[in-house]
């Protein structure tokens, strides 16, 4: 998923929004468009329509056929119709609720469509200890990180890396989980390692995320260089300017909080009024 211009996003959502990069990707497949398609999205060109037609027919003939549903959903996803793809998988899953293949693909698609809680449930159900899948662990890590469960997310992403060493999308997801944990230096190291694998679909997004993490660490010149490798110069400059604005706002907020604490402590040292409980004393007392 490509990073939107930072100036349109809040800091926390900037990080969370890019966690799912490559979580669903097949390393041998072509890059998938980052924008989500509406439910009724049509294929992007005539050749895609021709490729979808026989798959759609096979699925229509037997909606409960898992293999036909998976093939059709994969083609829909490649065409950008992700919501339609998930609907196809959901129909097939009604007849085979325990099919791990359907659970996995539904979990991956649900995560791409922005529902990490549901994705977590589906991915956990899809896990087969006897046949570990790096995509499952990477996607589950992304879902957990999006929900603020960073230690669990990092454990899942470590399992994914053990199955697919140095895969850029896993390195990216683990780096962003570290960034959300406040471990900027660890995040930077992983993103630089991921960025070194330039001949992959994820490279542009990794560069943008590296720029984000560098900017959050105040390394603005390095951040601008990293952003320029993936974005137009004016967009890169706007993003870095936005990060500076965020940093200045955060510093101002911290200074104000410190001043308020200092004033509160100073007031606490002054003589304090004594309060009488229960109203005035009765006459004659």
JOTA-V559217 format. One record per residue. N is the residue number from 0. RES is the residue in three letters. SS is DSSP state (hx for helix, st for strand, lp for the rest). PSI is psi in whole degrees, -180 to 180 (NA if undefined). Layout:
n-><N;N>
res-><RES;RES>
ss-><SS;SS>
psi-><PSI;PSI>
//
This chain:
n-><0;1;2;3;4;5;6;7;8;9;10;11;12;13;14;15;16;17;18;19;20;21;22;23;24;25;26;27;28;29;30;31;32;33;34;35;36;37;38;39;40;41;42;43;44;45;46;47;48;49;50;51;52;53;54;55;56;57;58;59;60;61;62;63;64;65;66;67;68;69;70;71;72;73;74;75;76;77;78;79;80;81;82;83;84;85;86;87;88;89;90;91;92;93;94;95;96;97;98;99;100;101;102;103;104;105;106;107;108;109;110;111;112;113;114;115;116;117;118;119;120;121;122;123;124;125;126;127;128;129;130;131;132;133;134;135;136;137;138;139;140;141;142;143;144;145;146;147;148;149;150;151;152;153;154;155;156;157;158;159;160;161;162;163;164;165;166;167;168;169;170;171;172;173;174;175;176;177;178;179;180;181;182;183;184;185;186;187;188;189;190;191;192;193;194;195;196;197;198;199;200;201;202;203;204;205;206;207;208;209;210;211;212;213;214;215;216;217;218;219;220;221;222;223;224;225;226;227;228;229;230;231;232;233;234;235;236;237;238;239;240;241;242;243;244;245;246;247;248;249;250;251;252;253;254;255;256;257;258;259;260;261;262;263;264;265;266;267;268;269;270;271;272;273;274;275;276;277;278;279;280;281;282;283;284>
res-><UNK;UNK;UNK;UNK;UNK;UNK;UNK;UNK;UNK;UNK;UNK;UNK;UNK;UNK;UNK;UNK;UNK;UNK;UNK;UNK;UNK;UNK;UNK;UNK;UNK;UNK;UNK;UNK;UNK;UNK;UNK;UNK;UNK;UNK;UNK;UNK;UNK;UNK;UNK;UNK;UNK;UNK;UNK;UNK;UNK;UNK;UNK;UNK;UNK;UNK;UNK;UNK;UNK;UNK;UNK;UNK;UNK;UNK;UNK;UNK;UNK;UNK;UNK;UNK;UNK;UNK;UNK;UNK;UNK;UNK;UNK;UNK;UNK;UNK;UNK;UNK;UNK;UNK;UNK;UNK;UNK;UNK;UNK;UNK;UNK;UNK;UNK;UNK;UNK;UNK;UNK;UNK;UNK;UNK;UNK;UNK;UNK;UNK;UNK;UNK;UNK;UNK;UNK;UNK;UNK;UNK;UNK;UNK;UNK;UNK;UNK;UNK;UNK;UNK;UNK;UNK;UNK;UNK;UNK;UNK;UNK;UNK;UNK;UNK;UNK;UNK;UNK;UNK;UNK;UNK;UNK;UNK;UNK;UNK;UNK;UNK;UNK;UNK;UNK;UNK;UNK;UNK;UNK;UNK;UNK;UNK;UNK;UNK;UNK;UNK;UNK;UNK;UNK;UNK;UNK;UNK;UNK;UNK;UNK;UNK;UNK;UNK;UNK;UNK;UNK;UNK;UNK;UNK;UNK;UNK;UNK;UNK;UNK;UNK;UNK;UNK;UNK;UNK;UNK;UNK;UNK;UNK;UNK;UNK;UNK;UNK;UNK;UNK;UNK;UNK;UNK;UNK;UNK;UNK;UNK;UNK;UNK;UNK;UNK;UNK;UNK;UNK;UNK;UNK;UNK;UNK;UNK;UNK;UNK;UNK;UNK;UNK;UNK;UNK;UNK;UNK;UNK;UNK;UNK;UNK;UNK;UNK;UNK;UNK;UNK;UNK;UNK;UNK;UNK;UNK;UNK;UNK;UNK;UNK;UNK;UNK;UNK;UNK;UNK;UNK;UNK;UNK;UNK;UNK;UNK;UNK;UNK;UNK;UNK;UNK;UNK;UNK;UNK;UNK;UNK;UNK;UNK;UNK;UNK;UNK;UNK;UNK;UNK;UNK;UNK;UNK;UNK;UNK;UNK;UNK;UNK;UNK;UNK;UNK;UNK;UNK;UNK;UNK;UNK;UNK;UNK;UNK;UNK;UNK;UNK>
ss-><lp;lp;lp;lp;lp;hx;hx;hx;lp;lp;hx;hx;hx;hx;hx;hx;hx;lp;lp;lp;lp;lp;lp;lp;lp;lp;lp;lp;lp;lp;lp;lp;lp;lp;lp;lp;lp;lp;lp;lp;lp;lp;lp;lp;lp;hx;hx;hx;hx;hx;hx;hx;hx;hx;hx;hx;hx;hx;hx;hx;hx;lp;lp;lp;lp;hx;hx;hx;hx;hx;hx;hx;hx;hx;hx;hx;hx;hx;lp;lp;lp;hx;hx;hx;hx;hx;hx;hx;hx;hx;hx;hx;hx;hx;hx;lp;lp;lp;lp;hx;hx;hx;hx;hx;hx;hx;hx;hx;hx;hx;hx;hx;lp;lp;lp;hx;hx;hx;hx;hx;hx;hx;hx;hx;hx;hx;lp;lp;lp;lp;lp;lp;lp;hx;hx;hx;hx;hx;hx;hx;hx;hx;hx;hx;hx;hx;lp;lp;lp;hx;hx;hx;hx;hx;hx;hx;hx;hx;hx;hx;hx;hx;hx;lp;lp;lp;lp;hx;hx;hx;hx;hx;hx;hx;hx;hx;hx;hx;hx;hx;lp;lp;lp;hx;hx;hx;hx;hx;hx;hx;hx;hx;hx;hx;hx;lp;lp;lp;lp;lp;lp;lp;hx;hx;hx;hx;hx;hx;hx;hx;hx;hx;hx;hx;hx;hx;lp;lp;lp;hx;hx;hx;hx;hx;hx;hx;hx;hx;lp;lp;lp;lp;hx;hx;hx;hx;hx;hx;hx;hx;hx;hx;hx;hx;hx;hx;hx;hx;hx;hx;hx;hx;hx;hx;hx;hx;hx;hx;hx;hx;hx;hx;hx;hx;hx;hx;hx;hx;lp;lp;lp;lp;lp;lp;lp;lp;lp;lp;lp;lp;lp;lp;lp;lp;lp>
psi-><130;150;127;159;131;-28;-11;0;155;158;-51;-41;-26;-42;-46;-36;-24;8;-27;6;125;-1;-30;5;143;122;-25;-5;158;162;146;135;143;-28;140;138;149;162;-34;21;139;159;155;-19;173;-38;-37;-39;-43;-37;-31;-30;-53;-33;-39;-40;-43;-40;-41;-36;-31;82;-22;-4;111;-42;-43;-40;-42;-43;-43;-43;-40;-41;-40;-43;-44;-29;-5;-5;69;-39;-40;-41;-44;-39;-40;-45;-38;-39;-46;-34;-21;-35;-17;68;-22;6;113;-32;-44;-40;-43;-51;-35;-39;-44;-45;-40;-39;-44;-32;5;27;78;-30;-48;-38;-42;-45;-47;-42;-38;-39;-27;-16;130;107;-26;-15;69;144;124;-33;-39;-49;-38;-45;-41;-39;-42;-42;-44;-42;-39;-24;8;9;68;-44;-43;-40;-45;-33;-43;-40;-31;-38;-39;-42;-34;-30;-29;76;133;20;128;-40;-35;-43;-41;-50;-41;-40;-44;-32;-42;-42;-41;-18;0;13;73;-39;-41;-39;-44;-44;-44;-39;-35;-38;-42;-38;-23;-23;80;-26;50;154;-29;-5;-41;-42;-37;-42;-41;-40;-36;-43;-40;-50;-40;-42;-40;-27;5;8;71;-37;-44;-37;-41;-40;-43;-41;-37;-21;-14;-12;158;150;-42;-37;-42;-44;-41;-41;-44;-39;-39;-41;-39;-41;-43;-45;-42;-41;-40;-42;-40;-41;-41;-39;-42;-41;-41;-40;-42;-41;-40;-42;-39;-42;-38;-43;-32;-25;-12;158;131;145;151;126;137;127;143;7;-177;154;147;151;142;-5;NA>
//
